[in-house]
Amino acid sequence: MTRKILMIDDDRMQFRLTQAHFQNFRGERFELEWAATYEEGMTKLLEGSYSACLLDYQLGDRNGLELIKAAVAGGSRTPIVFLTAESSEKVDIEAMNAGALDYLVKGEITSRSLERSLRYALKLGETLEALRRLATRDQLTSLLNRREFDRIMAEEHERSRRFGHPFALVLIDIDHFKSVNDTYGHQVGDRVLQEVAARLTKGLRDVDRAARFGGEEFALIIMQADAKVAFDAAERAVAGIRATPLSLDGVPELKVTVSAGAASIPADAGSVEALVAAADKALYAAKSRGRNRALAFNAL
Protein backbone atom coordinates (compact mmCIF):
# COMPACT_ATOMS: atom_id res chain seq x y z
CA MET A 1 0.00 0.00 0.00
CA THR A 2 1.30 3.45 -0.97
CA ARG A 3 2.12 5.58 2.06
CA LYS A 4 0.52 9.02 2.25
CA ILE A 5 2.48 12.21 2.93
CA LEU A 6 0.73 15.42 3.96
CA MET A 7 2.07 18.78 2.79
CA ILE A 8 0.86 21.86 4.69
CA ASP A 9 1.78 24.95 2.67
CA ASP A 10 -0.22 28.00 1.58
CA ASP A 11 1.63 28.18 -1.76
CA ARG A 12 0.03 26.05 -4.52
CA MET A 13 3.12 26.46 -6.72
CA GLN A 14 5.31 24.94 -3.97
CA PHE A 15 2.91 22.01 -3.76
CA ARG A 16 3.15 21.44 -7.53
CA LEU A 17 6.94 21.63 -7.37
CA THR A 18 7.00 19.11 -4.55
CA GLN A 19 4.73 16.80 -6.54
CA ALA A 20 7.27 16.93 -9.38
CA HIS A 21 10.06 16.03 -6.95
CA PHE A 22 8.04 13.03 -5.77
CA GLN A 23 7.87 11.75 -9.36
CA ASN A 24 11.68 11.70 -9.42
CA PHE A 25 12.11 9.57 -6.30
CA ARG A 26 14.23 6.49 -6.98
CA GLY A 27 12.88 4.27 -4.22
CA GLU A 28 9.44 3.95 -2.68
CA ARG A 29 6.57 5.90 -4.22
CA PHE A 30 4.48 8.12 -1.95
CA GLU A 31 1.07 9.75 -2.35
CA LEU A 32 1.23 13.49 -1.63
CA GLU A 33 -1.82 15.33 -0.26
CA TRP A 34 -2.12 19.05 0.28
CA ALA A 35 -3.56 21.30 2.98
CA ALA A 36 -3.43 25.03 2.18
CA THR A 37 -4.21 26.51 5.61
CA TYR A 38 -3.17 26.14 9.23
CA GLU A 39 -6.65 24.96 10.22
CA GLU A 40 -7.01 22.41 7.42
CA GLY A 41 -3.48 21.14 8.05
CA MET A 42 -4.10 20.72 11.77
CA THR A 43 -7.34 18.80 11.15
CA LYS A 44 -5.69 16.41 8.70
CA LEU A 45 -2.59 15.94 10.83
CA LEU A 46 -4.63 14.98 13.88
CA GLU A 47 -6.48 12.37 11.83
CA GLY A 48 -3.29 10.32 12.10
CA SER A 49 -3.58 8.77 8.63
CA TYR A 50 -0.30 10.10 7.21
CA SER A 51 3.14 8.51 7.34
CA ALA A 52 4.90 11.90 7.43
CA CYS A 53 4.24 15.61 7.02
CA LEU A 54 6.03 18.37 5.09
CA LEU A 55 5.26 21.58 6.96
CA ASP A 56 5.88 25.14 5.75
CA TYR A 57 7.13 27.77 8.19
CA GLN A 58 4.84 30.57 6.96
CA LEU A 59 1.10 29.81 6.97
CA GLY A 60 -0.64 33.14 6.49
CA ASP A 61 -0.91 34.94 9.82
CA ARG A 62 0.35 31.87 11.69
CA ASN A 63 3.43 29.71 11.42
CA GLY A 64 4.47 26.09 11.34
CA LEU A 65 6.15 26.23 14.73
CA GLU A 66 2.79 26.94 16.35
CA LEU A 67 1.23 24.08 14.39
CA ILE A 68 3.91 21.56 15.43
CA LYS A 69 3.46 22.42 19.11
CA ALA A 70 -0.33 22.28 18.89
CA ALA A 71 -0.26 18.98 16.95
CA VAL A 72 2.11 17.34 19.47
CA ALA A 73 -0.06 18.61 22.33
CA GLY A 74 -3.06 17.09 20.53
CA GLY A 75 -1.40 13.69 20.44
CA SER A 76 0.00 13.65 16.89
CA ARG A 77 3.02 11.42 16.38
CA THR A 78 3.36 11.94 12.63
CA PRO A 79 7.02 12.62 11.69
CA ILE A 80 7.41 16.20 10.49
CA VAL A 81 9.93 17.68 8.04
CA PHE A 82 10.03 21.45 8.39
CA LEU A 83 10.23 23.64 5.26
CA THR A 84 11.25 27.29 5.23
CA ALA A 85 12.45 29.95 2.81
CA GLU A 86 15.08 31.09 5.34
CA SER A 87 18.41 29.42 6.01
CA SER A 88 18.38 30.55 9.64
CA GLU A 89 20.02 28.49 12.37
CA LYS A 90 17.53 29.93 14.86
CA VAL A 91 14.56 28.63 12.87
CA ASP A 92 16.31 25.27 12.49
CA ILE A 93 16.80 24.91 16.24
CA GLU A 94 13.29 26.13 17.04
CA ALA A 95 11.77 23.62 14.59
CA MET A 96 13.71 20.72 16.12
CA ASN A 97 12.87 21.83 19.67
CA ALA A 98 9.19 22.02 18.71
CA GLY A 99 9.21 18.42 17.47
CA ALA A 100 10.28 18.39 13.80
CA LEU A 101 12.58 15.52 12.82
CA ASP A 102 14.31 17.27 9.92
CA TYR A 103 14.64 20.66 8.27
CA LEU A 104 14.91 21.76 4.61
CA VAL A 105 15.42 25.17 3.01
CA LYS A 106 13.02 25.52 0.06
CA GLY A 107 15.52 27.11 -2.31
CA GLU A 108 17.99 24.28 -1.74
CA ILE A 109 15.58 21.34 -2.11
CA THR A 110 16.31 18.73 -4.76
CA SER A 111 14.44 15.52 -5.46
CA ARG A 112 17.29 13.58 -3.92
CA SER A 113 17.54 15.70 -0.74
CA LEU A 114 13.75 15.63 -0.27
CA GLU A 115 13.61 11.84 -0.67
CA ARG A 116 16.53 11.41 1.74
CA SER A 117 14.93 13.73 4.31
CA LEU A 118 11.59 11.90 4.11
CA ARG A 119 13.22 8.50 4.53
CA TYR A 120 15.24 9.75 7.48
CA ALA A 121 12.13 11.19 9.17
CA LEU A 122 10.14 8.01 8.56
CA LYS A 123 12.90 5.78 9.95
CA LEU A 124 13.52 8.00 12.96
CA GLY A 125 9.78 8.21 13.58
CA GLU A 126 9.54 4.40 13.63
CA THR A 127 12.46 4.19 16.04
CA LEU A 128 10.96 6.79 18.37
CA GLU A 129 7.60 5.03 18.30
CA ALA A 130 9.26 1.72 19.18
CA LEU A 131 11.09 3.36 22.09
CA ARG A 132 7.88 5.06 23.23
CA ARG A 133 6.10 1.72 23.18
CA LEU A 134 8.85 0.08 25.21
CA ALA A 135 8.61 2.87 27.77
CA THR A 136 4.82 2.80 28.10
CA ARG A 137 3.71 -0.78 27.40
CA ASP A 138 3.80 -4.00 29.38
CA GLN A 139 5.99 -6.43 27.46
CA LEU A 140 3.81 -9.50 28.00
CA THR A 141 0.28 -8.14 27.45
CA SER A 142 0.96 -4.97 25.38
CA LEU A 143 -1.33 -3.06 27.74
CA LEU A 144 -0.15 0.17 29.33
CA ASN A 145 2.43 -0.44 32.04
CA ARG A 146 2.18 0.78 35.62
CA ARG A 147 4.29 3.90 34.98
CA GLU A 148 2.06 5.02 32.11
CA PHE A 149 -1.04 4.16 34.16
CA ASP A 150 0.18 6.46 36.95
CA ARG A 151 0.90 9.26 34.45
CA ILE A 152 -2.53 9.05 32.80
CA MET A 153 -4.31 8.87 36.15
CA ALA A 154 -2.57 12.04 37.34
CA GLU A 155 -3.32 13.78 34.04
CA GLU A 156 -6.98 12.74 34.07
CA HIS A 157 -7.40 13.79 37.69
CA GLU A 158 -6.08 17.24 36.86
CA ARG A 159 -8.47 17.46 33.89
CA SER A 160 -11.32 16.33 36.11
CA ARG A 161 -10.45 18.95 38.72
CA ARG A 162 -10.26 21.76 36.14
CA PHE A 163 -13.34 20.98 34.08
CA GLY A 164 -15.56 19.11 36.53
CA HIS A 165 -15.69 15.88 34.54
CA PRO A 166 -15.93 12.66 36.57
CA PHE A 167 -13.72 9.71 35.70
CA ALA A 168 -13.54 6.19 37.02
CA LEU A 169 -11.28 3.26 37.73
CA VAL A 170 -11.98 -0.46 37.52
CA LEU A 171 -9.49 -2.87 39.11
CA ILE A 172 -9.69 -6.48 37.89
CA ASP A 173 -8.02 -9.59 39.28
CA ILE A 174 -7.92 -13.09 37.77
CA ASP A 175 -9.53 -15.56 40.17
CA HIS A 176 -7.34 -18.42 41.45
CA PHE A 177 -4.53 -17.47 39.08
CA LYS A 178 -1.90 -19.16 41.26
CA SER A 179 -3.60 -22.51 40.68
CA VAL A 180 -3.30 -21.98 36.90
CA ASN A 181 0.47 -21.58 37.23
CA ASP A 182 0.74 -24.48 39.67
CA THR A 183 -1.36 -26.82 37.51
CA TYR A 184 -0.32 -25.95 33.96
CA GLY A 185 2.94 -24.04 34.32
CA HIS A 186 3.99 -20.43 33.87
CA GLN A 187 3.89 -20.53 30.08
CA VAL A 188 0.17 -21.27 30.18
CA GLY A 189 -0.17 -18.65 32.90
CA ASP A 190 1.42 -16.08 30.59
CA ARG A 191 -0.99 -17.02 27.79
CA VAL A 192 -3.91 -16.60 30.19
CA LEU A 193 -2.68 -13.10 31.04
CA GLN A 194 -2.44 -12.26 27.35
CA GLU A 195 -5.91 -13.61 26.53
CA VAL A 196 -7.54 -11.82 29.47
CA ALA A 197 -5.81 -8.57 28.45
CA ALA A 198 -7.08 -8.94 24.87
CA ARG A 199 -10.67 -9.53 26.02
CA LEU A 200 -10.59 -6.60 28.41
CA THR A 201 -9.60 -4.17 25.66
CA LYS A 202 -12.40 -5.35 23.34
CA GLY A 203 -15.11 -3.99 25.62
CA LEU A 204 -13.59 -0.51 25.97
CA ARG A 205 -14.49 2.73 24.23
CA ASP A 206 -11.73 4.34 22.18
CA VAL A 207 -11.17 6.99 24.87
CA ASP A 208 -10.74 4.49 27.72
CA ARG A 209 -7.42 2.90 28.72
CA ALA A 210 -6.39 -0.56 29.91
CA ALA A 211 -3.23 -1.25 31.94
CA ARG A 212 -1.52 -4.13 33.61
CA PHE A 213 -1.61 -3.01 37.22
CA GLY A 214 0.70 -5.75 38.47
CA GLY A 215 0.91 -9.53 38.41
CA GLU A 216 -2.52 -10.89 37.49
CA GLU A 217 -4.26 -7.58 38.20
CA PHE A 218 -5.48 -5.15 35.54
CA ALA A 219 -6.86 -1.61 35.56
CA LEU A 220 -9.37 0.13 33.31
CA ILE A 221 -9.40 3.93 33.27
CA ILE A 222 -12.89 4.98 32.21
CA MET A 223 -12.85 8.56 30.96
CA GLN A 224 -15.60 11.07 31.81
CA ALA A 225 -17.58 8.38 33.61
CA ASP A 226 -19.57 8.37 36.83
CA ALA A 227 -19.98 5.48 39.28
CA LYS A 228 -22.77 3.82 37.27
CA VAL A 229 -20.81 3.87 34.01
CA ALA A 230 -17.80 2.47 35.88
CA PHE A 231 -19.82 -0.37 37.38
CA ASP A 232 -21.33 -1.19 33.98
CA ALA A 233 -17.79 -1.38 32.54
CA ALA A 234 -16.74 -3.65 35.40
CA GLU A 235 -19.69 -5.98 34.84
CA ARG A 236 -18.96 -6.15 31.09
CA ALA A 237 -15.36 -7.05 31.84
CA VAL A 238 -16.35 -9.87 34.19
CA ALA A 239 -18.97 -11.20 31.75
CA GLY A 240 -16.55 -10.98 28.81
CA ILE A 241 -14.01 -13.21 30.53
CA ARG A 242 -16.60 -15.64 31.89
CA ALA A 243 -18.50 -16.05 28.60
CA THR A 244 -16.13 -18.40 26.77
CA PRO A 245 -13.42 -20.71 28.11
CA LEU A 246 -9.92 -19.91 26.90
CA SER A 247 -8.57 -22.15 24.15
CA LEU A 248 -4.82 -22.57 24.63
CA ASP A 249 -2.25 -25.02 23.31
CA GLY A 250 -2.44 -28.10 25.48
CA VAL A 251 -5.44 -26.75 27.41
CA PRO A 252 -8.35 -26.54 24.93
CA GLU A 253 -11.00 -25.33 27.40
CA LEU A 254 -9.63 -23.47 30.40
CA LYS A 255 -12.36 -21.79 32.41
CA VAL A 256 -11.11 -18.47 33.74
CA THR A 257 -13.03 -15.87 35.72
CA VAL A 258 -12.18 -12.47 37.14
CA SER A 259 -13.39 -10.23 39.94
CA ALA A 260 -13.66 -6.45 39.61
CA GLY A 261 -14.06 -3.37 41.78
CA ALA A 262 -15.20 0.04 40.50
CA ALA A 263 -14.95 3.55 41.92
CA SER A 264 -15.09 7.09 40.55
CA ILE A 265 -13.94 10.65 41.17
CA PRO A 266 -15.41 12.76 42.68
CA ALA A 267 -18.23 10.55 44.02
CA ASP A 268 -16.03 7.99 45.78
CA ALA A 269 -12.67 9.74 46.16
CA GLY A 270 -10.94 13.09 45.99
CA SER A 271 -7.48 11.99 44.88
CA VAL A 272 -5.85 9.36 42.68
CA GLU A 273 -4.56 7.50 45.73
CA ALA A 274 -8.02 7.44 47.30
CA LEU A 275 -9.59 6.31 44.01
CA VAL A 276 -7.20 3.36 43.74
CA ALA A 277 -7.89 2.47 47.37
CA ALA A 278 -11.67 2.62 46.82
CA ALA A 279 -11.54 0.44 43.69
CA ASP A 280 -9.24 -1.99 45.50
CA LYS A 281 -11.63 -2.20 48.44
CA ALA A 282 -14.51 -3.00 46.06
CA LEU A 283 -12.35 -5.63 44.35
CA TYR A 284 -11.48 -7.24 47.69
CA ALA A 285 -15.19 -7.33 48.57
CA ALA A 286 -15.97 -9.02 45.24
CA LYS A 287 -13.34 -11.65 46.03
CA SER A 288 -14.75 -12.15 49.53
CA ARG A 289 -18.29 -12.62 48.24
CA GLY A 290 -17.45 -15.55 45.97
CA ARG A 291 -15.40 -14.07 43.09
CA ASN A 292 -16.49 -13.98 39.43
CA ARG A 293 -18.40 -10.74 40.00
CA ALA A 294 -18.13 -6.95 39.98
CA LEU A 295 -18.86 -4.62 42.85
CA ALA A 296 -19.03 -0.85 43.09
CA PHE A 297 -17.45 1.00 45.99
CA ASN A 298 -20.66 2.95 46.63
CA ALA A 299 -22.58 -0.33 47.10
CA LEU A 300 -20.39 -1.68 49.92
C-alpha positions as CSV (number, residue, x, y, z in Angstrom):
1,M,0.0,0.0,0.0
2,T,1.3,3.4,-1.0
3,R,2.1,5.6,2.1
4,K,0.5,9.0,2.2
5,I,2.5,12.2,2.9
6,L,0.7,15.4,4.0
7,M,2.1,18.8,2.8
8,I,0.9,21.9,4.7
9,D,1.8,25.0,2.7
10,D,-0.2,28.0,1.6
11,D,1.6,28.2,-1.8
12,R,0.0,26.1,-4.5
13,M,3.1,26.5,-6.7
14,Q,5.3,24.9,-4.0
15,F,2.9,22.0,-3.8
16,R,3.2,21.4,-7.5
17,L,6.9,21.6,-7.4
18,T,7.0,19.1,-4.6
19,Q,4.7,16.8,-6.5
20,A,7.3,16.9,-9.4
21,H,10.1,16.0,-7.0
22,F,8.0,13.0,-5.8
23,Q,7.9,11.7,-9.4
24,N,11.7,11.7,-9.4
25,F,12.1,9.6,-6.3
26,R,14.2,6.5,-7.0
27,G,12.9,4.3,-4.2
28,E,9.4,4.0,-2.7
29,R,6.6,5.9,-4.2
30,F,4.5,8.1,-2.0
31,E,1.1,9.7,-2.3
32,L,1.2,13.5,-1.6
33,E,-1.8,15.3,-0.3
34,W,-2.1,19.1,0.3
35,A,-3.6,21.3,3.0
36,A,-3.4,25.0,2.2
37,T,-4.2,26.5,5.6
38,Y,-3.2,26.1,9.2
39,E,-6.6,25.0,10.2
40,E,-7.0,22.4,7.4
41,G,-3.5,21.1,8.1
42,M,-4.1,20.7,11.8
43,T,-7.3,18.8,11.2
44,K,-5.7,16.4,8.7
45,L,-2.6,15.9,10.8
46,L,-4.6,15.0,13.9
47,E,-6.5,12.4,11.8
48,G,-3.3,10.3,12.1
49,S,-3.6,8.8,8.6
50,Y,-0.3,10.1,7.2
51,S,3.1,8.5,7.3
52,A,4.9,11.9,7.4
53,C,4.2,15.6,7.0
54,L,6.0,18.4,5.1
55,L,5.3,21.6,7.0
56,D,5.9,25.1,5.8
57,Y,7.1,27.8,8.2
58,Q,4.8,30.6,7.0
59,L,1.1,29.8,7.0
60,G,-0.6,33.1,6.5
61,D,-0.9,34.9,9.8
62,R,0.3,31.9,11.7
63,N,3.4,29.7,11.4
64,G,4.5,26.1,11.3
65,L,6.2,26.2,14.7
66,E,2.8,26.9,16.4
67,L,1.2,24.1,14.4
68,I,3.9,21.6,15.4
69,K,3.5,22.4,19.1
70,A,-0.3,22.3,18.9
71,A,-0.3,19.0,17.0
72,V,2.1,17.3,19.5
73,A,-0.1,18.6,22.3
74,G,-3.1,17.1,20.5
75,G,-1.4,13.7,20.4
76,S,0.0,13.7,16.9
77,R,3.0,11.4,16.4
78,T,3.4,11.9,12.6
79,P,7.0,12.6,11.7
80,I,7.4,16.2,10.5
81,V,9.9,17.7,8.0
82,F,10.0,21.5,8.4
83,L,10.2,23.6,5.3
84,T,11.3,27.3,5.2
85,A,12.5,29.9,2.8
86,E,15.1,31.1,5.3
87,S,18.4,29.4,6.0
88,S,18.4,30.5,9.6
89,E,20.0,28.5,12.4
90,K,17.5,29.9,14.9
91,V,14.6,28.6,12.9
92,D,16.3,25.3,12.5
93,I,16.8,24.9,16.2
94,E,13.3,26.1,17.0
95,A,11.8,23.6,14.6
96,M,13.7,20.7,16.1
97,N,12.9,21.8,19.7
98,A,9.2,22.0,18.7
99,G,9.2,18.4,17.5
100,A,10.3,18.4,13.8
101,L,12.6,15.5,12.8
102,D,14.3,17.3,9.9
103,Y,14.6,20.7,8.3
104,L,14.9,21.8,4.6
105,V,15.4,25.2,3.0
106,K,13.0,25.5,0.1
107,G,15.5,27.1,-2.3
108,E,18.0,24.3,-1.7
109,I,15.6,21.3,-2.1
110,T,16.3,18.7,-4.8
111,S,14.4,15.5,-5.5
112,R,17.3,13.6,-3.9
113,S,17.5,15.7,-0.7
114,L,13.8,15.6,-0.3
115,E,13.6,11.8,-0.7
116,R,16.5,11.4,1.7
117,S,14.9,13.7,4.3
118,L,11.6,11.9,4.1
119,R,13.2,8.5,4.5
120,Y,15.2,9.8,7.5
121,A,12.1,11.2,9.2
122,L,10.1,8.0,8.6
123,K,12.9,5.8,9.9
124,L,13.5,8.0,13.0
125,G,9.8,8.2,13.6
126,E,9.5,4.4,13.6
127,T,12.5,4.2,16.0
128,L,11.0,6.8,18.4
129,E,7.6,5.0,18.3
130,A,9.3,1.7,19.2
131,L,11.1,3.4,22.1
132,R,7.9,5.1,23.2
133,R,6.1,1.7,23.2
134,L,8.8,0.1,25.2
135,A,8.6,2.9,27.8
136,T,4.8,2.8,28.1
137,R,3.7,-0.8,27.4
138,D,3.8,-4.0,29.4
139,Q,6.0,-6.4,27.5
140,L,3.8,-9.5,28.0
141,T,0.3,-8.1,27.5
142,S,1.0,-5.0,25.4
143,L,-1.3,-3.1,27.7
144,L,-0.1,0.2,29.3
145,N,2.4,-0.4,32.0
146,R,2.2,0.8,35.6
147,R,4.3,3.9,35.0
148,E,2.1,5.0,32.1
149,F,-1.0,4.2,34.2
150,D,0.2,6.5,36.9
151,R,0.9,9.3,34.4
152,I,-2.5,9.0,32.8
153,M,-4.3,8.9,36.2
154,A,-2.6,12.0,37.3
155,E,-3.3,13.8,34.0
156,E,-7.0,12.7,34.1
157,H,-7.4,13.8,37.7
158,E,-6.1,17.2,36.9
159,R,-8.5,17.5,33.9
160,S,-11.3,16.3,36.1
161,R,-10.4,19.0,38.7
162,R,-10.3,21.8,36.1
163,F,-13.3,21.0,34.1
164,G,-15.6,19.1,36.5
165,H,-15.7,15.9,34.5
166,P,-15.9,12.7,36.6
167,F,-13.7,9.7,35.7
168,A,-13.5,6.2,37.0
169,L,-11.3,3.3,37.7
170,V,-12.0,-0.5,37.5
171,L,-9.5,-2.9,39.1
172,I,-9.7,-6.5,37.9
173,D,-8.0,-9.6,39.3
174,I,-7.9,-13.1,37.8
175,D,-9.5,-15.6,40.2
176,H,-7.3,-18.4,41.5
177,F,-4.5,-17.5,39.1
178,K,-1.9,-19.2,41.3
179,S,-3.6,-22.5,40.7
180,V,-3.3,-22.0,36.9
181,N,0.5,-21.6,37.2
182,D,0.7,-24.5,39.7
183,T,-1.4,-26.8,37.5
184,Y,-0.3,-26.0,34.0
185,G,2.9,-24.0,34.3
186,H,4.0,-20.4,33.9
187,Q,3.9,-20.5,30.1
188,V,0.2,-21.3,30.2
189,G,-0.2,-18.6,32.9
190,D,1.4,-16.1,30.6
191,R,-1.0,-17.0,27.8
192,V,-3.9,-16.6,30.2
193,L,-2.7,-13.1,31.0
194,Q,-2.4,-12.3,27.3
195,E,-5.9,-13.6,26.5
196,V,-7.5,-11.8,29.5
197,A,-5.8,-8.6,28.4
198,A,-7.1,-8.9,24.9
199,R,-10.7,-9.5,26.0
200,L,-10.6,-6.6,28.4
201,T,-9.6,-4.2,25.7
202,K,-12.4,-5.4,23.3
203,G,-15.1,-4.0,25.6
204,L,-13.6,-0.5,26.0
205,R,-14.5,2.7,24.2
206,D,-11.7,4.3,22.2
207,V,-11.2,7.0,24.9
208,D,-10.7,4.5,27.7
209,R,-7.4,2.9,28.7
210,A,-6.4,-0.6,29.9
211,A,-3.2,-1.3,31.9
212,R,-1.5,-4.1,33.6
213,F,-1.6,-3.0,37.2
214,G,0.7,-5.8,38.5
215,G,0.9,-9.5,38.4
216,E,-2.5,-10.9,37.5
217,E,-4.3,-7.6,38.2
218,F,-5.5,-5.1,35.5
219,A,-6.9,-1.6,35.6
220,L,-9.4,0.1,33.3
221,I,-9.4,3.9,33.3
222,I,-12.9,5.0,32.2
223,M,-12.8,8.6,31.0
224,Q,-15.6,11.1,31.8
225,A,-17.6,8.4,33.6
226,D,-19.6,8.4,36.8
227,A,-20.0,5.5,39.3
228,K,-22.8,3.8,37.3
229,V,-20.8,3.9,34.0
230,A,-17.8,2.5,35.9
231,F,-19.8,-0.4,37.4
232,D,-21.3,-1.2,34.0
233,A,-17.8,-1.4,32.5
234,A,-16.7,-3.7,35.4
235,E,-19.7,-6.0,34.8
236,R,-19.0,-6.1,31.1
237,A,-15.4,-7.0,31.8
238,V,-16.3,-9.9,34.2
239,A,-19.0,-11.2,31.8
240,G,-16.6,-11.0,28.8
241,I,-14.0,-13.2,30.5
242,R,-16.6,-15.6,31.9
243,A,-18.5,-16.1,28.6
244,T,-16.1,-18.4,26.8
245,P,-13.4,-20.7,28.1
246,L,-9.9,-19.9,26.9
247,S,-8.6,-22.1,24.1
248,L,-4.8,-22.6,24.6
249,D,-2.2,-25.0,23.3
250,G,-2.4,-28.1,25.5
251,V,-5.4,-26.7,27.4
252,P,-8.4,-26.5,24.9
253,E,-11.0,-25.3,27.4
254,L,-9.6,-23.5,30.4
255,K,-12.4,-21.8,32.4
256,V,-11.1,-18.5,33.7
257,T,-13.0,-15.9,35.7
258,V,-12.2,-12.5,37.1
259,S,-13.4,-10.2,39.9
260,A,-13.7,-6.5,39.6
261,G,-14.1,-3.4,41.8
262,A,-15.2,0.0,40.5
263,A,-14.9,3.6,41.9
264,S,-15.1,7.1,40.5
265,I,-13.9,10.7,41.2
266,P,-15.4,12.8,42.7
267,A,-18.2,10.6,44.0
268,D,-16.0,8.0,45.8
269,A,-12.7,9.7,46.2
270,G,-10.9,13.1,46.0
271,S,-7.5,12.0,44.9
272,V,-5.9,9.4,42.7
273,E,-4.6,7.5,45.7
274,A,-8.0,7.4,47.3
275,L,-9.6,6.3,44.0
276,V,-7.2,3.4,43.7
277,A,-7.9,2.5,47.4
278,A,-11.7,2.6,46.8
279,A,-11.5,0.4,43.7
280,D,-9.2,-2.0,45.5
281,K,-11.6,-2.2,48.4
282,A,-14.5,-3.0,46.1
283,L,-12.4,-5.6,44.4
284,Y,-11.5,-7.2,47.7
285,A,-15.2,-7.3,48.6
286,A,-16.0,-9.0,45.2
287,K,-13.3,-11.6,46.0
288,S,-14.7,-12.1,49.5
289,R,-18.3,-12.6,48.2
290,G,-17.4,-15.5,46.0
291,R,-15.4,-14.1,43.1
292,N,-16.5,-14.0,39.4
293,R,-18.4,-10.7,40.0
294,A,-18.1,-7.0,40.0
295,L,-18.9,-4.6,42.9
296,A,-19.0,-0.9,43.1
297,F,-17.5,1.0,46.0
298,N,-20.7,2.9,46.6
299,A,-22.6,-0.3,47.1
300,L,-20.4,-1.7,49.9
